[in-house]
């Protein structure tokens, strides 16, 4: 079927630790963490930064700043478990993490941030020039948990869903598909190289 076409043998998993994961998970070969709690990798013109928000200590923050500063790729995308912004009822925004991470993400021009933790899908309105997504509904769904607010650009909490993303030049295209194959959100993000007023 169409899933096999999109997720064939070429799929490479690159995980971030969640709050239910044991630290030893970093040594599990199929998820390609290679013994690291946090790491970076590039794919064409995109640099990814994978963080461990379970334990966001000073050494990880120093590493993240150096990695962000040195990245030559056009796109910078970060992903980690706990959302800095979000309007789900169970957890929502993690303000403590936001205070630590957001200044770095803004300073070094991160364009997009993906997180999970809340078992819903939510696309936030851009915050300080960054596009935030909560993509936690592919596991156990928390139906009705999303409390839409002014910062909610789109959301879906009625069924499990997953997100497909493709970066082409200065555009990132995304589509969110429910368990039954229905597109529940889609759009594109244009890479902005300067952020006036941030």
Helices and strands as residue ranges (DSSP letters): H 2-6, G 23-27, G 29-31, E 39-43, E 46-50, H 58-70, E 75-79, H 95-107, E 112-115, E 121-124, E 131-135, E 152-156, E 161-168, E 171-178, E 183-190
